[in-house]
């Protein structure tokens, strides 16, 4: 098969996670487009809004010179970004709930400003001609792996990079998560430096970086490729069945199809944003 980015199957950590939770949820989030707007859809929620806003602030720092990153208050940088998720656009059902989440976002950025760790050290930003860094996971099978790595810290002594993923949620990433294997594959194939380490940074805590074992590159490829082929087959035969005939992952999107959701905006990535009232 001649590789073609327009007909390729694109996979990422989020889409793979959706597929593993529920193929129907994967379809409704990553394949289905509203015939009226031509857009995919997403459901607003306070945790998602918090993560989106804080990550956008941090992402804006990587392209700046090290000495320039913290000259402007990170909380001030958050102000215009928060407008994208305020009110129903962020799934906030009351001003009190929004104040709580905005307060958490502020505190995360204050903690980061006071103890920047790798933020104050050299970093590498992966360049891409389109929205997300990507590479051919398999050109023969027409599969592309894409994704955005939060931070690549540059280790001058070894001329290598460390992958850092910022966490804004309260729960720890499961040990069997494919996030770090996927980021290892992306970093290895989209920039020239060797990856020497991987870490999580739970911003709600004060314990700094959580060092993780560097995944095996070959094993990581095998795991991701195997699931990507399953996803490609599901798309080819158009089979996206919920294993429970309706679960926590797909049920909210089914409600939107039934007209129970309120469209409250369009995201930067041209997704229709919906709010659901339980």
N, C-alpha and C positions, 0 to 999 in steps of 0.2 A: 504493500500500500504506500502511495506517495504521501508523505506527511503534509498535512494542511491544517493550519491553525484554526481556520474557520469551521472545519468539520470535525476537529479533534474533540476528544473527551477531556475536559478540563477537570482536574481534581485538586482539592486543597484539604488542609486539616479540618476546616469547618464542614465542608461538604462530605468528607469521609465520615466524620463524626455523626452527621445527620443520617447518612446511609446505614451506619452500623446500629444506630438507635431504632430507625424505622425507615424502610425504603419509601413508604408513602410520604413521610415527612420530608425526606430528601427530595422527592419529586415536587412537592408543593413549595418548597423553599428555593430549590436550585434549578428546576426545569420549567415548571408551569409559568406562563405569562398571562396576565389579565388581557383578554382580547380587546378590551376597551382602551387600555393605556399602552399595551405592549410591554409592560414592566413586570418584573418579578415582585414578590411581596415579602415583607418582614413585619414582625409584631413588636411594637414598642414595649419595653419593660424598664423599670428603674435600674436594675443591675446592668442591663445592656447599655443604657444611656450613660451611666457612670463610667463604665469601661471604655466606651467610645470616646468620651470627652477627655479623660485622663490620658489615654493612649495617643490622642491627637496632639496634646500638648507635648508629650515626650518625643513623639515622632518629629516634631518641628525642630528639636534641638540637635539631632544627629548631623544635619548639614551645616551647622554653625561651627566656627572655630571654637576650640575648647574654652578659651578665655572669655568668649562672648555668651556662652549658653545660659549662665545664671545671672547675668547683669540685670535682666528684667524679671520682676517677680513672676513665678510660674502661676500664681493665683490670678494675676492680672492677665496672663496669657489665656487663662481658662475662660475669662469673662465673655469674649465674643464667640468662643467655641460652644459654651453652654447654651447660647441662644438657639443652636441647632436642635437641642434636645429638651428645651424647656416645655412645661405643660404637658399636653397630651402627646406631643411628639416624642417625649421620653417615657410615656406610659405612667406619668404621675397623676394620681387621682385626687390629690389635694396639695395645697401649698405647703402643708406641714410635712408631707412625705418628700416633696421636692427639696425643702430646706434640709431635711435630714441627709439626703443623698448628696446635695451640693456641699454640705458641711463635711461629709466624708471625703469628697473629692478634694476640697480645699486642704484638709489635713494631710492627705496623701502627698500633695504637692509641696506643702510646707515641710513635711518630713524629708522629702526628696531634696528640697532646697538647702535644708540645714545639714543633711548628711548625704551628699550626692553620689558618693562612691564612684562607680564607673562612669557616671554622667560627666564627671570632671576630668575624665581621662580620654585619650585618643579613641576615636571610633571610626568605623567604615560604614558608609551608607551604600547599600546595593542599588545600582542604577538600573532602570528598566525603561524601555521605550513606550510601554503601556502601563496600565494601572498597577499591575502586580508583577514582581519578579517571577520568572517562570523558566522552565526548561523542558525539553522532551524527555519525559520519564521513559517512553518507548516510542521512537519514531516509526518503527515497524508496525506497532499497534495503534499509532495515532493518538497517543495519550500524553497530556501535558500536566506537569505538577506545578502549581503556583501557590503563592502565599507571601505574606509580609512578616518578616522577622522584626521584632521590636527593637533590638539593639545588638550590634556587633562591636564588642570592645576589642580594640587593637592591642595585642601584646607585643611590644617592641622587641623584647629580649629574644623571643622565639619567632618573630615575624609571622604571627598567627592571629586568629580571632577567637573570641569567646562569645557564644550565643547566650543572650540574656532575654528572658521572657518576663514581662511585667504582669503581675496578677493583681487585679482589683477586687476579685471575689474573696469570700471568706473561707471557701473550701479549697483543700489542696488538690492539685492535679493528680488523678489516679496513676499508680505505678505503671499500668499497662497502656497508658495514653500514647498515641502515635505522634503527639505534637513535636517532641524533641527529635525523634527519628526523621520526621518530615522536614523540620528546620535544618537538620544536618544535611539532608540531601539537597535542599535548596541552596544552603550556604556553600556547599562543596561544588555545586554545578553552576553558580551564578556569580562567583567572585574568585579571585586567584589565591587567596590565603588559605592555609590549612586551618581546620577547626581544631582547637586544642582543649576546649572545655564548653560545658553547657550549665546554665544556672537558671533558677526561677528567682524572681524578686517579688515577694508578697508585700504589696505596698501598705496594706492595712496593719502590718506588724512592724516591730522595731528591730528585728533580728537580721536585717540585711539580706545578702544573697544566700540562697539555698543551693548548694552545690549538688549536681546530679552526675551520675555516671555517664560518660560519653557513649552513646549507642554505637553498635557495630555498623559500619556503613553498608556492608553487603547484606546483613540481616535486615537492616532498615529498608533497603531497596526491595527485598523479597516480600516483606510484609505489605508495603505500600502498593507494590505492583499487583499482588494477588487481589487485594480489595479493589483496586482501580479496574481490573479486568471484570470483576463482578459488576461494578457500577456501569461499565461500558456495555456489558451484555444486557443488563436491565433496561438501559436506554434503547438498545437495538431492538429488543422484543417488546418494549413498552410495558414492562411488568414491574409495578411498584406497589406491592401489597403489604399492608400493615400486618405483622405476625399475630397481633392481638385483635384484629378487626376493629381498631380504634384504640389508640393509646394516648398517653400524656403528650407525646411529641407531635403527632399529626392532628389530634383533635382540635386544637386552637385554629389551625389553618382550614380545617373542614368547616369550622364555624364561619370563617370569613367567606368561604364559597357559598354558604347559605345566606349571606347578607347580614350576619350578626355583628360584623366589625365596622368600625368607623374609620374611614381613611382620613389621616390627620396631616399628611405631608408626603414629600418625595425626598429620598436620601440623596447624598452626593453621588452615590453609585446607581442612581435612577431606579431605586426600589420603592414601591408604594408602601408607605408606613401606615400600619393599622393599629388601632387601639381597641381592646376588648374589655367589656364590662362583665365581670363574673356574676 
